[in-house]
């Protein structure tokens, strides 16, 4: 009996020691990741189905029309990559107003050090030149200096990085002008037209030159470069000071919204395109 009691005492003691160790050495917190996916599927081919009241899908539409035309956005049930629907946008040629029509997801919180992967399928109609067409924007409106206001132009109040056609016509590139960086261009692969094209944009976020930027089109890597992909406070101070403007970047800077569609149409003609299978992942 005495031996039996001693064994029970030892078991209890080791159990308590184990609990104490757990309390003193808690498990490391698992880092949270963010994933948003949308194939633009609907029940009744209605655009408003993309904007449920619970906010789980898209937030709003960005639309700027030229003077004598109205840009269009709708759900397509005739042209899609998979499922039964895709997003259709038609952006007429710009005049004094920069024409745009796209769909926006907000509520993001992308900061320095995050790994971001954005994927979408695009179908661009026609064969006309599409130089400078913008398809996808990642923006930080909250980092703009409120004291500067709109004195610098409303188009520039949401710094960020974008995917833009360049290189002479239809070579998709990474445009960094709104964070005072150069465009990362490629002329390896022209963007296929009148067919579905898979675009994958991967970044390790940094406000210095150690950021990573990778762009893949239909599985072919066309850009893999190091460089800044987030606003840098000192860069903004220097750039604005050259124009006599005292600018303070609001920190910590974070990208809080992503836009996809025709985020700007500075081309020489009208642009019709479809978007399907959009996703953004942040780790």
N, C-alpha and C positions, 0 to 999 in steps of 0.2 A: 504493500500500500504506500509505504514511504517513497519507494522508487517511482511508482506510478504518479504520485503527487509531484515529485521533482520534475518528471518529464513534462507534465502539464505546465508547471511554472516556467520551464525553459521555452516551451512553445509560445506562451503568452509574451514572454520577455522579447523574443525575437520578432514577434508580430508587431509589438509596440515600437521596437527599434526601426522596423521597416517603415511604419507609418511616419515616424519622426524624420527619417531620411527623405521620404517623399515630400514632406512639408518644407524641409530645408533645401531640397534640390528639385524644385518644380520642373516639369517638362518645359522645354523651350516652346514659346508660342509659335504656332504655325502661321506663316505669313499668308495674308489673304490675297487672293487674286480676283480679277474682275473679268467677266466674259459677257458680252452682249452679241447675240446672233439674231438675224432676221432675214427670212426668205421672201418677205412681202406677200405671204399667203393671206388670203381673205376668204370669208364665207360668201360674199355677194359682190366681189369685184369693186368694193367701195373704198376710196382713199381714206375716209374717216376711220376705217377699221384699224389703221396703223397708229391711231392716237387714242387708245383707251384711257378712261378716266383714272385708272390705277397707275398710269405713267410707265408701264412696263415695256412699252415699245418706243415710238419716236416722240419727240417733243414738239416740233414745229416745222414749218416750211419757210425757207428763205426765198423770197421772190422779189426781183427788181425787173420791171418791164421796160423795154424801149418805148419811145414816145407813141408810136402808132401800131403797136402790137401787144398782145397779152401772152406771156409764156404759159406753158401747159404742164401739168403734172397729173398723173392718173395711174391706176392699176391696169396692167395689161394681162389679158388672158389668151393672147395669141402669140406673143413672143416672150419666152421665158427659158431659163437654163435648166431648172428642175422644179418639181411641184407643178402648180397650175397658174402661178402668177409671177410677175416681175413689176418693177417700178419703171414707168415711162416718163421721160421728161423731154420737153421741146423748148429750147431757148432761142428766141429770135436774135438776129444780129443787133449788136449794140449801136447806139447813136451817142448822144451826149450823156446818156445813162448807161452804166455798165450792166449788161443783161445777165441775169442769173436765175436759176431755179433749181433748188436742191432740198433735201430732207435732212433734218438735224436731230442728233441725239446729244442731250446735255447731261449734266450731273456727274461728269467724269472728274477724276482728280489725279492726273498724270503728272508726276514730279521727276526731278533728276534722280537717276538710278533705276527707274522703272524700265522694264522690257515690254515693248508694245508691238503687237502683231495685228495688222489690219488687212483683211482680205475681202475682195468683192469680185464679182463677175460683171463685165461691161460688154455691151453690144452697141457699137457706134455705127449709125446708118450712113451710107453714102461714101463717096471717095474724095470729096472736096477737101482742100487744105484745112487743117485744124490746129495750126500753129497758135500756141499760147492758151489753148483750151484747158481749163482747170476742172479736175474731176473729184478731188477729195481734199478737204482741209481739216487740219487739227489746230485748234485755236485757244488762245488765252485772253479772253476779254477782261477778266478781273485784274490782270497785271498792268493794264493801261493806267497812266497817271491821270487821275481825275482833274487835276489842276490844269492840265494841258487841254482837256476837253476835245472838241472837234476842230481845233485850230490847225491840226495837221492833216485833216481830211478824214471823213467817216470811214472810208475804205480801209484805213490802216489802223483802226482802233482795237483790233483783235489780232495781235501778233501771233505768228504760227508758221507751220510748215505745210507744204501743199504738193500734190501731184499735178504736173502740168506738161502739156505737149510742147516740145521745143526741138532744137537740133535741125531746124529747117522746115519741119512739118509735123510729123506724127511720131516722134520719139519721146516716149514718156520719161519724165525726169522728176527730180526732187527739187522743188523751188523753195528757197529760203530767204527771199528778199524782205519779207516782213519781219525777220529777226536780224536783218542786215548781214545776211550771209550770201554767198554766191550760189548759183544754181548747179546742182550735181547733174550733169547731162550725160546722155549716152546716145550713140548712133549705131549700136549693135543690132537692135531689133526694132523695126518699125511696127507700130501698133496695128494688128490685124483689123480689118474693117468688115462689116456685114457678117460677123460671126461672134460667138461668145468667147471672151478672153478673160482668163483668170489672172488677177493682179494680187500680189502679196507684198506688203510693205512692212518691213521689220526695222525696229529702232531700239537702241539702248540710249535712253534719254540723258543728255548732258548739255549744260550751258557753256561748255568749253570744247576744245577740238578733239576730246577723247570719246565723243559720242560715236555710235555705230549706226550706219544707214545702209540698208540692203533693200533692193527692189528686184522682184522676180516677175516675169511675164510668161504665162503658160509653162511654168516650170524652168524657164531659162533665166539665170541670174544676169541682170544687165547693169546693176550698180551695186558695189560693195565698197563703201568709202567711210573713213573716219571723218568726224566733223560735228560742229555744234548743231543741235536740233531743238534747243530751247532758248528763250530769251535770256540774254546776259545783261545784268544791270549796268556794268561799266560800258559795254558796247553801246547801250541805249543812251547813256549820259554823253558819251563822246559824239555820237551821231547827231543828237539833237542840239548839242552845244555848238556844232558847226553851223546850225541854222538860228542860233541865238535863242534857243529854247531850253529852259531848265526842266529836265525830265527826270523823274524818279520812278523806276520800275517798282511796281507793288510786289512785295515778296512775302512769303515764298511763292514764286511763280508756278502755276500749274495749268495744264491744258484741261479745260472743263467741257469742251464740246467738239464733236466731229460732224462734218457735213459731207454728203455724198450726192452726186448728180452732176449738174452743170453749175459748179460753184462760181464760175465766171466765164463769159463767152466773149472774149475780145477778138474772135476770129472774123473773117470777112463774110461769113454766111450764117445761116440758121443751123442749129445743131439739134438733132434728134438722137437720143440714146436710151438704152434700157439698163437697169441695174438689178442684179439678183444675188442672193447668197452672201449678204454682207455680214462680217463679223469683226469685232475688235476685242482683243484679249490683252490684259495688263497684268504683269507679274512683278 
